[in-house]
């Protein structure tokens, strides 16, 4: 789909559906060039509570702003996995 608003709405819906759509969102993120769409995917993963996918993005993302956004979402999650990753970042 080319319409950015429709794409963002679809990504939001995938986020609300829960963790079973995490792989799909990660795939969209990896294949997407639009920063706005990538930000929407980060938010959708946050809504899911998908720390694993956000950590994967934070480890591999080259754009410092998107990486920062992924880390920011992780800092609000409170999961053990997110906390361990944040501690790992601080210890580098």
Secondary structure as a PSIPRED ss2 file (coil, helix, strand):
# PSIPRED VFORMAT (PSIPRED V4.0)

   1 X C   1.000  0.000  0.000
   2 X C   1.000  0.000  0.000
   3 X C   1.000  0.000  0.000
   4 X H   0.000  1.000  0.000
   5 X H   0.000  1.000  0.000
   6 X H   0.000  1.000  0.000
   7 X H   0.000  1.000  0.000
   8 X H   0.000  1.000  0.000
   9 X H   0.000  1.000  0.000
  10 X H   0.000  1.000  0.000
  11 X H   0.000  1.000  0.000
  12 X H   0.000  1.000  0.000
  13 X H   0.000  1.000  0.000
  14 X H   0.000  1.000  0.000
  15 X H   0.000  1.000  0.000
  16 X H   0.000  1.000  0.000
  17 X H   0.000  1.000  0.000
  18 X C   1.000  0.000  0.000
  19 X H   0.000  1.000  0.000
  20 X H   0.000  1.000  0.000
  21 X H   0.000  1.000  0.000
  22 X H   0.000  1.000  0.000
  23 X H   0.000  1.000  0.000
  24 X H   0.000  1.000  0.000
  25 X H   0.000  1.000  0.000
  26 X H   0.000  1.000  0.000
  27 X H   0.000  1.000  0.000
  28 X H   0.000  1.000  0.000
  29 X H   0.000  1.000  0.000
  30 X H   0.000  1.000  0.000
  31 X H   0.000  1.000  0.000
  32 X C   1.000  0.000  0.000
  33 X C   1.000  0.000  0.000
  34 X C   1.000  0.000  0.000
  35 X H   0.000  1.000  0.000
  36 X H   0.000  1.000  0.000
  37 X H   0.000  1.000  0.000
  38 X H   0.000  1.000  0.000
  39 X H   0.000  1.000  0.000
  40 X H   0.000  1.000  0.000
  41 X H   0.000  1.000  0.000
  42 X H   0.000  1.000  0.000
  43 X H   0.000  1.000  0.000
  44 X H   0.000  1.000  0.000
  45 X H   0.000  1.000  0.000
  46 X H   0.000  1.000  0.000
  47 X H   0.000  1.000  0.000
  48 X H   0.000  1.000  0.000
  49 X C   1.000  0.000  0.000
  50 X C   1.000  0.000  0.000
  51 X H   0.000  1.000  0.000
  52 X H   0.000  1.000  0.000
  53 X H   0.000  1.000  0.000
  54 X H   0.000  1.000  0.000
  55 X H   0.000  1.000  0.000
  56 X H   0.000  1.000  0.000
  57 X H   0.000  1.000  0.000
  58 X H   0.000  1.000  0.000
  59 X H   0.000  1.000  0.000
  60 X H   0.000  1.000  0.000
  61 X C   1.000  0.000  0.000
  62 X C   1.000  0.000  0.000
  63 X C   1.000  0.000  0.000
  64 X H   0.000  1.000  0.000
  65 X H   0.000  1.000  0.000
  66 X H   0.000  1.000  0.000
  67 X H   0.000  1.000  0.000
  68 X H   0.000  1.000  0.000
  69 X H   0.000  1.000  0.000
  70 X H   0.000  1.000  0.000
  71 X H   0.000  1.000  0.000
  72 X H   0.000  1.000  0.000
  73 X H   0.000  1.000  0.000
  74 X H   0.000  1.000  0.000
  75 X H   0.000  1.000  0.000
  76 X C   1.000  0.000  0.000
  77 X C   1.000  0.000  0.000
  78 X C   1.000  0.000  0.000
  79 X C   1.000  0.000  0.000
  80 X H   0.000  1.000  0.000
  81 X H   0.000  1.000  0.000
  82 X H   0.000  1.000  0.000
  83 X H   0.000  1.000  0.000
  84 X H   0.000  1.000  0.000
  85 X H   0.000  1.000  0.000
  86 X H   0.000  1.000  0.000
  87 X H   0.000  1.000  0.000
  88 X H   0.000  1.000  0.000
  89 X H   0.000  1.000  0.000
  90 X H   0.000  1.000  0.000
  91 X C   1.000  0.000  0.000
  92 X C   1.000  0.000  0.000
